[in-house]
Amino acid sequence: MTTQVFDPVKFKITTRQQWDATAEAWNRWSPLLSRWLGPATELMLDMTGVQKGSRVLDVAAGAGEQTMAAARRVGSTGYVLATDISLCILDYAARNAELAGFEHVGTAVADGEMLGEITAKPFDAVISRVGLIYFPDQNAALNGMRKHLRPGGRVGAITYAAADRNGFFSGPVGIIRRRADLPAPLPGQPGPFSLGDPEVLAKRLKDAGFTDVEIMAVDAPLRLESADECLQFEQESFGALHQMLGGLSPAEQDDAWDEIGEHLATYEQNGRFSGPCEMLIAVATNPG
């Protein structure tokens, strides 16, 4: 097994590069993201009290599919600020807001662990959909989120549940980890399932000073026409997988994707694909 030391600075650089590279694809797959994660997103917005006139900060917003959901809720009397470490993907969020006629949506390039660099009035809610899991210093990110909330404001995060509840993603991760001879992630190391334990997720929120922590598990199967379509989705837009594949040669990467395709095929039945997926929705309050 290869011995590696986790370097958070290098990780962030690589993460930004991967999202820059996959920005177009992630935006193109937005209709799928809406079908797949839309119900969990709406529940998160319910639980954080996002409503007409609310001010919302979206951290690690990506191409802004969930930003648009928040913007529809808050209406023209509210405001949504989308932030992301990748300018390339955030440009899509800005363009999508413009196309939707949402003048009450703004964007700002920002490291999710350095939200203090953002100058804005306090927000009623701060949200992060499958973003917090990839921050090397999740405590710093959550502390920054809390400082941008008004007293009584709520934070909301969506994370993947445990790996064994998310075979469509954990299977490929395991295949690549084995082929690339990568060590198991260290406790606290960022990654898809770094906050898959509700107790760990709750502790992160409490350690950052939040109260009234609520965590709900939501079944969110990834439904597509075929396993091949899921393979295409992951190949084109899952930066985490590409990051792990970086140490393999092109031929070795092709072999890994072939095995991933075989794994995904096990979730195809009767001409349809349904990848097992469970998400955790966590919300908590800024006591002020």
Helices and strands as residue ranges (DSSP letters): H 8-28, H 30-47, E 55-59, H 65-74, E 79-84, H 87-99, E 105-109, G 115-117, E 123-129, G 132-134, H 138-147, E 149-160, G 163-165, H 167-179, H 198-207, E 211-219, E 222-224, H 227-237, H 239-245, H 250-265, E 268-269, E 272-275, E 278-285
